[in-house]
Amino acid sequence: MDIAKNIEQLQKELASGNCKLIAVSKTKPVSTLMDAYEAGIRDFGENKVQEMVEKYEQMPKDIRWHMIGHLQRNKVKYITPFVHLIHSVDSIRLMEEINKQAAKHDRTVSCLLQVHIAEEESKYGFSDEEIFQLIRDETIQHLKYVQVVGVMGMASFTSNESKVRKEFEHLKLLFDALKYNDDLPDQVRMEEISMGMSSDYQIAIEEGSTMLRIGTSIFGERNYQK
Ligand SMILES: *Cc1c(COP(=O)(O)O)cnc(C)c1O
């Protein structure tokens, strides 16, 4: 796997737009992440708290760490001191915990609301309806240490391109509906749409993504045996 070459290729594809690349490095060792770092990557995505903390401790401090996996409330405290963006906020109770832990460090933590856009049952995330309830919920106005900066979604795992496109389009429409909503609380701004992985990032770009989360196309297949 020529990591530097993969990154260069992706950067070239992104050069004309304003879409950021997040290198999803879950299961990969620090030495492999450092290859990506040397090739210019400063945004890394991880889906497990402990793994992210370990890598954070060992790696340069100008890295922006993105939590992209399902986050349990009892583990929030380990990442609040340093995490750059939590992509996977899927409940108000999780937001309350993030707020509580962030307050201890007097640090505002940026978050994305994960939206359930795929048909599969197993995926986490809010429904559209729940998102609109959430922004009207008074609770959110008290979460001074949480800043929502956008939405995140995962499309269905399918080779059916038009289905994937529809799901991304749905997320973009929701993003726009929120962005142009006149009574968004201060805790919610709409700037980022995190969508697109190795198999579907070209479609995601066309549908308005601002953040791609790419693992396999940079680092190769993951080996879960460890
Ligand atoms: C693993 C993962 C990715 C990256 O997937 P690839 O297909 O390897 O690019 C993106 N987003 C989330 C939430 C993931 O868990």
The ligand as an ORCA input file, in Angstrom:
! r2SCAN-3c Opt
* xyz 0 1
  C     -14.721      2.787      9.056
  C     -15.544      3.998      8.827
  C     -15.324      4.824      7.709
  C     -14.288      4.519      6.633
  O     -14.658      3.426      5.859
  P     -13.830      3.010      4.538
  O     -14.812      2.223      3.754
  O     -12.674      2.201      5.003
  O     -13.405      4.245      3.862
  C     -16.102      5.955      7.587
  N     -17.045      6.284      8.497
  C     -17.282      5.532      9.582
  C     -18.331      5.941     10.538
  C     -16.547      4.352      9.774
  O     -16.798      3.605     10.854
*
